[in-house]
Amino acid sequence: MNAIICDSAATTLVNVLTCDPTDQATLVDLLRQNIDTVITTLDGWTSTNLVAARDGSHVVIISKWRDPAAVSAMQTDPRMMAYFPKIAALAAFDSVVGAVAHARQA
């Protein structure tokens, strides 16, 4: 299981993408492709979870990184930048960079 854990040393990037429900499956496929071919190769990446809203209107990306510098490097990587227009064509998004402040598992 890829649990979200409380680790104040790690940096967590949360992206909330708002999409038309008819575009959600295409968006998830595009994000999966990006994760598998770009994100996983970047220095400082630890994990990524995709959460697809049941109503199709949102996809949430929760990624763990070594530190804020690794997030910045990812955002300016030319391979990543090539994905941004493709993602923006399917969804509007907002981002938050922080640390998990509390997590509890059953």
C-alpha positions in Angstrom: 0.0 0.0 0.0 1.2 3.5 -0.9 0.1 5.3 2.3 0.3 9.0 2.8 2.3 9.4 5.9 3.3 12.3 8.2 6.9 13.2 7.3 7.8 16.8 7.9 11.1 16.4 6.1 9.4 15.5 2.8 7.7 18.0 0.5 4.2 17.2 -0.7 2.8 18.7 -3.8 -1.0 18.6 -4.2 -2.6 19.5 -7.6 -6.3 19.7 -7.9 -7.4 19.5 -11.5 -10.9 20.4 -12.5 -12.2 18.8 -15.7 -15.3 18.1 -17.7 -16.4 14.6 -16.7 -16.1 13.5 -20.3 -12.4 14.3 -20.2 -11.5 12.6 -16.9 -10.5 9.2 -18.3 -8.3 10.9 -20.9 -6.8 13.2 -18.3 -6.0 10.2 -16.0 -4.4 8.3 -18.9 -2.2 11.4 -19.7 -1.2 11.8 -16.1 -0.3 8.1 -15.8 1.8 8.4 -18.9 3.6 11.5 -17.6 4.2 9.8 -14.2 5.6 6.6 -15.8 7.8 8.3 -18.4 8.9 11.6 -16.8 8.1 12.0 -13.1 9.5 8.7 -12.0 12.9 9.5 -13.6 13.3 12.8 -11.8 15.7 13.3 -8.9 13.9 13.7 -5.6 10.6 12.0 -6.6 9.3 9.6 -4.0 5.7 8.7 -4.8 2.5 9.9 -6.7 -1.1 9.1 -6.1 -4.0 10.0 -8.4 -7.5 10.4 -7.0 -10.3 10.5 -9.5 -13.6 12.1 -8.3 -16.5 9.7 -8.7 -18.5 12.3 -10.5 -15.7 12.8 -13.0 -15.2 16.5 -12.3 -11.8 16.4 -10.6 -8.5 14.6 -10.4 -6.2 15.1 -7.5 -2.5 14.4 -7.7 -0.6 13.9 -4.5 3.1 13.7 -5.0 5.9 13.3 -2.4 9.3 14.9 -3.1 12.6 15.1 -1.2 12.4 18.9 -0.9 11.0 22.0 -2.5 14.1 22.3 -4.8 13.1 18.9 -6.3 9.6 20.2 -7.0 11.0 23.3 -8.7 13.3 21.2 -10.8 10.4 19.0 -11.9 8.3 22.1 -12.8 11.1 23.4 -15.1 12.2 20.1 -16.6 11.7 20.4 -20.4 10.0 17.0 -20.6 7.5 18.1 -17.9 7.0 21.4 -19.5 5.9 19.6 -22.7 3.1 18.0 -20.7 1.7 21.2 -19.3 -0.2 22.4 -22.4 -1.7 18.9 -22.9 -2.9 18.9 -19.3 -4.2 22.5 -19.5 -6.2 21.6 -22.6 -8.2 19.1 -20.4 -8.3 20.8 -17.0 -7.8 23.9 -14.9 -5.5 23.3 -12.0 -4.4 24.7 -8.7 -1.3 23.6 -6.7 -0.2 23.6 -3.0 3.3 22.7 -1.9 3.7 21.8 1.8 4.2 19.0 4.3 1.8 16.5 5.6 0.8 17.9 8.9 -1.3 14.9 10.1 -2.0 11.4 8.9 -3.7 8.4 10.5 -4.1 4.9 9.2 -6.5 2.2 10.2 
